[in-house]
């Protein structure tokens, strides 16, 4: 068994599997400063979207943080240094899709804007934004056919004429889950095309994961039948180094 972290199981709001997966991976039950941030910020912005379950409240907070990262503020300045391609090319697309002049000019989050964003299917670039804000980064993988995501995936050639490619990629993920250094916690998110899940562990050729559609731990064997569209994203995060937790960062963007 490799990298078994006993992640919390969180449900999802409609289309919020990416946000719920992120929440499970950063484990606010264990990383209590994240939990405090989510609870405190929801107390401030909860009127934008009333929720009852804790993970749904926290999903609102994550959607709010993503929206605020689009403004001319500390979050965007920080992200411009870390992931300039996402800031320069992806964020303008989000502004265009939201189609709200007041938000674009003033970064003011209304109920309509919050709910429009909250219930939007998340892309890998959204998770990259979040992991950088929460003290981490993505570990980009070599790709047979470059798609710009940095995600690992399996192809037919990984299983023929032998399983060497398949085993090498599984070892990459196992080793990643065992690579905790200086409080930086490794984790893996899977995107099945239109659904995100959080990896709990890897054993032989089987991956166990928390599915926000839950409520039970799921598992999947990696075989030659796996879709080449399935992407495995290797991240880490650090509560200690999280930019989002630095003094006054949140106060200056609310």
N, C-alpha and C positions, 0 to 999 in steps of 0.2 A: 504494500500500500504506500502511495506517495502523496505527500502534501494534503493530508486529511485535516481540514480546518473546522469542521462542524459549523458551517455557516448557518445563520438564521434562515428560516423559511418565511418569505414575505409574499403576500398576494399582490396582484396588480390591478390598477384601474385600467379601463379600456385603452389599448395601444401603449400601455406604460411598462411593457416587459423590460425595455432597456433600462429605464430608471430603477425598476424593482431589482433587476440584476445587479446594477451598480450598488444599490443599498445593501444587498446581501453580501457582495464582495468586500465592502469596506466595514461591514459588521459593527454597526453602532452599539450593539449589545455589549461588545467587548471594548470598543474604542469610544469611551463615554464622553469625550470632548466633542466628538461628532454628534452624538446623541443630544447633548446639551445645546449645541448649535442649532440642530433641527427643531428641537422643542421651543427654544427661545425665539427663533425666527418665525416659526409658525404662529406663535402668540402675536407677533407683529403683523403678519400678512394673512392670517387664516380667514379673514373676512372675504378674501378674494375667491376662495373655494372651500366651502365648509365640508370637512371630512370628520369621521369618527375613529377609524382604525389608525393606529400610530404610523404604519408604513404608508398609508394613503396621505396622511398629513405631511410626512417626510417627502413623499413624491411631489407634493405641491411646492415644498421648499426647494427641491432640486430643480424643478421646472422654472421657478423664480430665479434661482442662481444662474441658470443657463440664459435666461432672458436678460438679466442684468449684465452678463458678460458681453453682451452685444453693444453696450453703451460706451461712451468715452469716459472711462473710469479706471480705477486701480486693477480691476479684474482683466479688462481688455489689454491694458498696458503690460501686465504680467504675461498674459498669453501671447502677446505679440512677440515677446522675446523667446518664448518656448516653442510655439507652433505657429509661426508667421503665415504659413501657407493656409492654415485653417482660418485664421483671422482675416486674411486678405481675400480669399476666394470663396470660403464657405459661409462666413457670417453675412456678407451682402445678399446671398441667396436666401437666407432665413429672413432677413428684412423684407425682401421682395415677396416672399410667401405670406408673411404676416400682413403685409399691405396696410399698414397703419402709420400715417404721417406723424401723428403725435408721438407714437412710440419711437419711430425712427429718429425724430429730432430731439426728443427729451428723455428717452429711455424710461418713460413712465408706464408701469405695468398696471393695466386695468383688468377687471374681471374677464372681459372678453378676450383680451390678449393672453392672459394667464391660462384660461381654459382651452383656447385654441392651441397653445403650445403644449399644454399638459397632455392632451389626448392625441398628439402627433407621434407616429412611429419614429423611434430614434435611430440615428445612423451611427456608424463607428466613430465619426468625428465628434458627435456629442459626448460619447464616453471618453474620448481622448481629452476633450476640454475638461471634463469632470475630474479625471485622474490627475491631470496636471494641477488643477486647483486644490486637490486633496493630497498633495505631497508626493505624487507619483509620476509615472510616464508609461508609454507603450514601448515594448521591445519588438521592433519591426523585424519581420522574418523575410528571408530570401524567397522569392516567388518565381515559379516556372513561367507564369504569364503575369507580368506586373499589372496590378490593378490599383495601386496607390493606397491600399488600406493598411498594408503591413501585417495583415493577418496570415496565419499558417493555414494551409488546406491540403487535402490529399487528392492525388490524381491516380488514374489507372496505372500509370507507370510506377507508382510507389509499391505496387504489389506484384509486378512482373519485371524480369523473369523470376525474381524471388521477392522476399518481403523486406529487403534492405532499406528502401526508402521509407516504407511504412514504419519500421522499427526506429529508424533514425528520428523521424518526426515525433513519435511518441516519447522517445528519450529526451528530446528537446523540451517537451512540455513537462515531463517528470522532473527533469533537472531544474526547470524554472520554478516549479512549486516547492523545491527544496532549497531555493536560493535566498532565503531571508538573510539580509545583512544590515546591521546597524538600524534595526527597527523598521526597515523597508519590507513590507509584506507582499510577497508575490501572489498573483491570482490570475485566473483565466476566465474570460467570458466567451461563450459560444454564440454565434449568430447562425441560425438555421435557414436564413434567407429572409424570413419575416417574423422571427421570434428569437428573443435573447434568453439565455439561461446562464447560471453561475456554477462553474466547476467546483466540486467538493474534493474529488480525489481521482487518481488514475491508478488502476491495477491491471497489470498485463496489458491486454488490448481493450479493456473496458473503462469507460469514463462515467463516473457518477456525478450528478449535478442536481442543483435545486432549480426547479421549474416554477416560475411565479404563477403558473396556472395550477400548481401543486395539488394537494398539500404534502405529498410524499416525495422522498428522495427518488430520483429517476436514474436510469443507467442506459448506456448505449455502447455496444461493441463497435469498434472501428474495423470495418470490413471493406473489401473492394467495391461494395455497393454504395459506399457513402458518396453523397453528392459533392461535386467539386465546388458547389456554391456555398457549402458550409465553411464558415471561417472561425478560426480559433485565435482570439486576441490575447496576447500575453502582456499583462500590466503589473505594476506594483503601486503601492501607496504608503504614506507615512503620516500618521497622526501628528507626530512631533514636528515634521517639516511642512505641514499643510499650510499653504498660503492663505487659504480661506479662514484659517483660525488665527492668523496674525492680528495683533492689536488694531482695533478700529477699522479693519477692512470691511466687515459687514455693516458697521454703523455708517460708513461713508457711501454705501451704495443703496441702502434702503430708501 
